[in-house]
Amino acid sequence: AQSVTQLGSHVSVSEGALVLLRCNYSSSVPPYLFWYVQYPNQGLQLLLKYTTGATLVKGINGFEAEFKKSETSFHLTKPSAHMSDAAEYFCAVTNYNQGGKLIFGQGTELSVKP
Amino acid sequence: ETGVTQSPTHLIKTRGQQVTLRCSSQSGHNTVSWYQQALGQGPQFIFQYYREEENGRGNFPPRFSGLQFPNYSSELNVNALELDDSALYLCASSPDRGQYNEQFFGPGTRLTVL
């Protein structure tokens, strides 16, 4: 079975500071990993995904994530936070035999202070 | 290009009633997945439809059922509503049922069961 754990249900940073949102996964087969963002009263928007190949993945809005198999992690980072980054972030996992079923973590709410 | 749309936006029902939620997939997409997002939780996979056939189901009871139509729009039906069914229901469409195809999410339907 696959699972996702997001460390920290709430993260607060100052504008311009580094954003680091943590995600650890469990999977017995090679995982496909995703980060989604959810703004209030909206659906989820894909930030980035890892399937195969390069382990450092760049996404939209300046976000990137690195797949580390040895640490079973897929942490999301952004060098400099903007006020507009305040939202809920979800890490999700699937694999080649899941037919598109995404398993999500509990989510991390990011607050950005001026 | 029109994105994924869902109706209604909000819905209030009483325990024991039945509800139907609707989803229009993005143009060119033949796969629709439904997720339940309880307050403060990550989305949980309910089921997926591919070309009008169910293509995978999560851990939800049979009173959760669905349909996909020839135009690839979809319905989620829930019978005998329970208080715990109160949640945001998200529909996501993708261009195919591939496990790493991006799923495009709609804004959701907020269901409240009293």
Interface residues (C-beta under 8 A of the other chain):
Chain A: V4 Y32 Y36 N41 Q42 G43 L44 Q45 L46 K49 T51 F90 A92 T94 N95 Y96 N97 Q98 G99 G100 K101 L102 I103 F104 G105 Q106 G107
Chain B: V4 T31 S33 Y35 G40 Q41 G42 P43 Q44 F45 Q48 N55 G56 G58 L90 A92 S94 R97 G98 Q99 Y100 N101 E102 Q103 F104 F105 G106 P107 G108
